[in-house]
Structures are given as structure tokens and as C-alpha cells.
Amino acid sequence: MKSCIINTPLGFTRIEGDLDGITTVTVLDSNENPTDIIPIELEDCAYQLQEYFQGIRKNFNLKLNPQGTPFQKKIWAMLQNIPYGKTVSYLDLAKQLGDVKTIRAVANANAKNPLWIIVPCHRVIGTDGSLTGYAGGLHRKEWLLNHESPYKQQSLF
């Protein structure tokens, strides 16, 4: 398993993976030293993340290999279908599964997403539009949703 650390506008980010694909992308809450030489297996992921933060990339094209239960993987696949700049609720996802009673399981699978940004769990919000729960911190979720919003707030000063 290879790993590297890159710097992003939301903090240092660890990428892990191998020839079978990217297994984790995690934002860190500590200061780390960015990796001088990014392993070839992770170069494309690092590049695409930088493009995303520059506003150039809206969709990722990477070989992914997240580790999880079949249910978690099903939810993560559903998350990848949420368009850039759009949001859905946990209840919407549970309804897509055909059982509103799965809402807690959906939220739990969402919280265990190992592929920060690439599998866009930040696009899932509360039914009332609130920014509920986010492993990377609500301030990052808000930043990501604003970054993807087609309606940019301009500064008056």
C-alpha cells in the first residue's frame, strides 16, 4: 500500500492506494509535511484533487478500491451519482433503496466513506436542508458545497 500527503485548501490530505485502486482519501486535522515524491499509483488522484480545488474538475475518473461492507459499497456507489453542485438528503437515499427505515444505516455508511470528496458524501444533507454530520467537520462540508455551488457569493468589500 502506497501513501502520500498533499496540501489542499481544506488541510493536508492523505491518499492511500496501490495498483488495485485508491483505497482512502482522508483530510487530516494536523499539520503534516506534504510528500516530496508522490508514488506513481497515486499521482492521478493527487492531480485530479488539485484540479477539483482549482474549479477545473467536476467529476473524478479514478480506479477506486474502498474497503467496506456490501451495503456500504452500495451507498458509496449511490453517492457517486449525486451531480456536482447538487445535494440530496439521507431520506432521499433511503427512499432510493426502497425503505425509509434504512435512513440510519444510510447515514452510518455515509459517515464511513473512506474516499473524501471523490465519493461526495458532503453532498448529503438533512431533510430540512441543514448541514448535518460530516466526518471532515461541518466547516469543510460548507466550504465544499459553496465551492460546488453555481451561485457564487461575491464580496461587497
Helices and strands as residue ranges (DSSP letters): E 2-8, E 11-18, E 21-27, H 40-53, H 70-79, E 88-89, H 90-97, G 100-102, H 103-111, G 121-123, E 124-125, H 138-148
